Amino acid sequence: MKRENIRNFCIIAHIDHGKSTIADRILERTGSISSRELKSQMLDDMEIERERGITIKLNAVQIKYKYNNEEYFFNLIDTPGHVDFSYEVSRSLAACEGALLVVDASQGIEAQTLANLYLALDNGLKIIPVINKIDLPNADIDKVIKELENIGFSKDEIILTSAKTGEGIDKLLESIVTNIPSPSGDVNHSLRALIFDSLFDSYRGVITSIRVVDGSIKVGDTILMMETGATYEVIGLSINTPKEKEVTSLIAGEVGYLYASIKSITDVKVGDTITLKDNPAASILPGYKEMKPMVYCGLYPIEANKFEDLREALEKLKLNDAALSFEPETSKALGFGFRCGFLGLLHMEIIEERIEREFNIELIATSPSVIYEVLLTDKTKLTIDSPVKMPDRSVISKTYEPYVKASIFSPKEYIGPIMELCQDRRGTFINMDYLDSSRVTIYYEIPLSEIVYDFFDKLKSYSKGYASFDYEFIGYKESNLVKMDILLNGEIVDALSVVVHKDFAYKRGKVVVEKLKEIIPRQLFEVPIQAAIGSHVIARENIKAMRKNVLAKCYGGDITRKKKLLEKQKAGKKRMKQIGSVEVPQEAFLSILSTSDK
Amino acid sequence: MIKSCYIHIPFCNTICSYCDFCKLLYNEKIVDSYLEHLEKEIRSIYKNEILDTIYIGGGTPSSLNLYQLDKLFNILNILKKSDNIEYTIECNFDSITIDKLKLFKKYGINRLSFGLESTIKNNLDILERNISKNMVRKTIKQCRSLGFNNINIDLMYAIPNENIIDLEKDIDFILSLDVEHISTYSLIIEEHTKLYINNTNYISEDLDYEMYKLICNKLNNYNHYEISNFAKEGYYSRHNMCYWKNRKYYGFGLGASSYILDKRINNTKSINKYLEDKYIFDYEKLNKSDIINYEMILGLRLIEGINKEEFYLKYNKNINDLYDLEKLTSQGLIVDNGINIYIPLDKLYISNEILVNFIKE
């Protein structure tokens, strides 16, 4: 294989703009796969991915393409589309020389697409702009061309496609050959291969996705992971065509999979450089900037005996998700679990869902929290990733919370409601740009904690689904933060504590206790629910004592049926968490997320 | 040894809005055919035990005409009766006649159970029942004159829009009849009933409880012997005691249940199946632990609760070894006086919360 004939590229697109269908069509058109074999969205092989229509795990596939009697090898590296995964996007970008920027002809450019585009430009990638779904009746091609021109593309660079009908795909393939550069790097140098993904296979151990930058690697080589220092013998190398195909070696510019009976998950770090033990490279590849988790929450197994299973699940997920962090934590209310860090809310939801689905562990998740900074009166600085760790108010001098700059794209008719939403979330307006006569970008500075709750859902409902947004961390700002505890029957429920801005504490406390009153069923005795800052109660509701739970009549014909009814009640109780003497349904732990005033 | 038998007569002249029992609108031909198959069922299952209680329930047994009732009693003469049998039939005020009462007397019926439910207009409208106080007074008088000295009246409460004054009127009226036994029910809106389909709402839990307290207070001249049952001394329903004491019983007829050997059997509710002599719908086979579960959830319905010695003799196990009673007694949910264990009166209305502790998987 000639290095000049290799093209490594990825696709940048907003959710639903057709990234995976374009990938499918490329596979089909190049004969990598017959249309009969083509399960829609071939690259997304996780169940959740296909259901949610988003790509959350990296995937690389090699495609052969004949052009002017030359055979070319495309490595298509799939990327996630959501803002939470910009870290994974940067991982894929590092393995590519080019990117397809796919924009929906009816929707135009979205905030996240733009963010990822800038990320790609920062990485020095060649961009091919693609307008997709041109077959849609509401496609507005001219408008989208203008948008692309506004961000620096020329009209003749742009390729029009319909992944659905196949129109434009040939032109796109040609453009990949002619516009995306072949990989640089020297086959004769010592081996340097970048690990850009990994996953755990029960038979082969850890499998890594690698991009060979310099030199070559073959089966039987003894490799050294330059950062972790681990050494292994290469058992196998393969490429994905998109069926897995064994190869004996990979050379500079190529992308493939490597396995080496790696049992210890911690030996493999995504972003690390692989070299040969006997002929090590002089310097390590630049890897990635480590993404720090922005959002934390406690994950607890509903069945206490599943704690170890949960640890194993988290370890396996971390393997190809370096941004996930976790450490054991204990809650009086919920028992043993893990404090987990995520890049954002979607990341959190997806991890929760994968644990429940792929590992069959039912979870209770506590209210998400960001990382706060606290300056104590003795000048010590603390970082707080859980409300439980918030020190007593008497020793706190100042509190700081993370802020983000939110860029919200929206049709102009929703400016009013969106600004109201941002204002409500303690946002500070920065400015507003008109992208064209009908669409705007609104910039706000907002505390991250306000976004962590249901900002995205609210934004969607305020804009009838049209607005999209992206955010970037801009730093910490001083803020009057307090820890708000929730007490049931006079006892603090640690899993329900939250950190809130003092001015919003009353409102929040009221909403939460009202919500809890709705969710927690009557108990054998009256139960007060209180929200308190320190010893100061700011909201209270009472759950009345249960008055009636009786089988009023029970005669011959009823007896088996009534026993079943009692068994059902007993099963219902088992699903509740016992907190002191109060039985609390699991939904109660999510109620703290509720911010609605109704 | 089986000593009790239930007979189900599923026919009614009208269907009440709340009823989820096994019932059919009265049809003369179907009744005739039904009685034939009832006889077949009894003959194929009954093992000639001498019975202490027979209970004819429904539906509305009194909806049958005189000829059909005569036929029914002749069929029931297959059953051997002890000298002091309690022989009950359920009646409705709108279908009972002096001739039917006389027929009952002739065949040895010695206990009558009347569904009164309420006399308040709003309640009767919601329940879709028709009753007048005069009719009730007249019927009870006739029963007395014929020598019936064991009469039960059913009272229903917690009916939508009912208030505590309505209930007090109903109770006062029933008290004025001076019957031997009173059964009370808080309305349950069961699936597949007209009330359920019409999205009828329950009254508040708090009012429901107030009503129950009122009943318990006003019936203080009666023995409150089971969650919903009140009787004069010596007039407890012996048939129902058989259920609550977890004893075995036959159940014949459409939708009837029985407890025979180690099985709790439910008969089919499909009249077509029944008339093809396919009586059984399903059954639950019980092991010892299942039997004890039933013993507890049934026995704790009784105010006196469960006698610990009887329990030991029956199961060769100490009740205190089987359950963590101390936890429940310390919370005041169970009383253990050394002889009996029982649910205290003020916790009866939340007894499910307590009973779930006695169900073992």
Interface residues (C-beta under 8 A of the other chain):
Chain A: R522 L524 K544 M546 R547 K548 N549 V550 L551 A552 K553 C554 Y555 G556 G557 D558 I559 T560 K562 K563 L566 E567 Q569 K570 K573
Chain B: Y6 H8 F21 C22 Y55 S183 T184 Y185 S186 I188 E205 D206 D208 Y209 Y212 I227 S228 N240 Y243 W244 Y249 G251 G255 A256 S257 S258 Y259 R264 N266 E284 N293 Y294 I297 L298 R301 Q331 L333 L348 Y349 I350 S351 N352 E353 L355 V356 I359
